[in-house]
Amino acid sequence: MKTLETQVLVIGGGATGAGVMRDLALRGIECLLIDRRDLNAGASGGNHGLLHSGGRYAVSDTETAAECRIEGDILKRVAPQCIDDCGGLFVAVEGDDAEFAARFPAACAAAGIACAPLTPDAARAREPALPDTVIAAYTVPDATIDPFRLVLEHVAHAAALNGSRYLPHTAVEGFEIKAGRIVAAKARDLRSGEALRIAAREVVNAGGAWAGRIAELAGCADVKLVGSKGTLIIANTRLSRGVINRLRPPGDGDILVPGGTVSILGTSSVTIHNPDDLAPTIEEVDRILDEGAAMLPVLAQTRFVRAFAGVRPLLMAVGAEADGRKASRGFTLYDHTGQGVENLCTIAGGKLTTFRLMAEKTADLVAARLGNPAPCRTATVPLPSGPGAGWTAPGASARDWTARADATDTILCECEMVARSTVDQIVATAPGHEDHMSLAAISRRSRIGKGACQGAFCAMRVTSHLYDAGVYNGAEGLGEMRDFITERYKGVRPVLWGAQMPQTELAEILHTGLAGLDMVEDEA
């Protein structure tokens, strides 16, 4: 059995795990970050990319609202390359609770959130897609954030600081525990099947919705979470200048978030018991769209290219088992000493916006246990751009290709203008790069498959290039291509109407008639 050694083992490759990794690296503490799938494979890659001003929680949870406001301001300073500081509106329309809307400015003031009223006419001048039925509107400092680039930059910086490492496809199966301390984690490389032993002085569980299961492997039963599935749908165009929120208690279909050249509408809240069961449903899409159209009627005529879902790991609260919206958006750090384990901690709950604070509190505990007095520096040290980590931004590949004007550098993804050289750089240098990188892994590190055709053309072009480059051999590449397209189709299926229907029919003809993917064996 292969043995790896590290000072701190961090389990979970989302924003919080990557944040802990960088925070500890800035203190001079070496880490090994692992994930059973890949970076951003959980909630950090399944959200709308909203950097909360805190306005959404101002009326119901002043503490969480204030945390979002503070952390949002910090991230705008230290990671501007990951953020579109587009601003946001909260709007109420006819039929909404006018009393709730009237309480909103005072609630924002209590949380320190900048909030200014707009007349309905001024709101429509700012966001022309708003309807004539607007009865109240307020500006807030919402922004959007690219969670994929954010996590990639964190992992790249930690590696550059002190050689901290990241391993994908590495699942924890148990722990060796002696005298109340974890000696090593028993893990497995899910691609090769190889058993691994990871010796560490401290272990951080940042497993998100799976954190309770991981804690139980160490005999700790104190992590109680509610899994709340949130489904979102992606429009093929940017419908708004900034974020538009419905001014009412949080519900389905009440946030529209611009994401580069597209818009993301969401979200739902469905309590689930298996965080691996995340496929968006047609019923959820219909409900989100019906609710959203009351705030933005243009949505009824908009083309949607994909639906996707993530699971929120929410802290257990009374009634939360039935309604995830009643669960706290705060977070908790479990030190597990009361469970008889001295060198394990679990960070759970929270939001993407508060990931840095969650990582800080976790790293404070771990550093103290290791006798390291160095303070947290993530609130002041800028996040640098690492090699291979900037290709998730819309337009980044197009700008690079146009500036170089290299006619020999073939465009592999026409929707997002991703060139062959971009794919090569990702395979060679992106955080978590592998010798035989999957199309899904390349997509998480770029814009491959994220355009209107959802991989109809680029899946074949990228796969063909990777065969030419020697990355794939035999049936391996066809299997990777089929897996990638199958996963994309899970998101396309719930939005199959209008212009998306012939697009998908064309994709089926290409993938089965030309590539013969329906003939690829499962073992490939």
Secondary structure, DSSP 8 states (H G I E B T S, - for coil): -EEEEEEEEEE--SHHHHHHHHHHHHTT--EEEE-SS-TT-SGGGSS--EE--SGGGTTT-HHHHHHHHHHHHHHHHH-GGGEE---EEEEEETTS-HHHHHHHHHHHHHTT---EEE-HHHHHHH-TTS-TTEEEEEEE--EEE-HHHHHHHHHHHHHHHH--EEESSEEEEEEEEETTEEEEEEEEETTT--EEEEEEEEEEE--GGGHHHHHHHTT-----EEEEEEEEEEESS---SSEEEESSSS-TT-EEEEETTEEEEE---EEES-TT-----HHHHHHHHHHHHHH-GGGGG--EEEEEEEEEEEE--TTTTT-GGGSBS-EEEE--GGGT-SSEEEEEE--GGGHHHHHHHHHHHHHHHTT------TTTS-----TT-STTSTTHHHHHHHHHT-TTS-EEETTTTEEHHHHHHHHHHSTT--TT--HHHHHHTS-TT-STTTTTTHHHHHHHHHHHTTS--TTHHHHHHHHHHHHHHHHHGGG-STTHHHHHHHHHIIIIIIS-GGGS-TT-
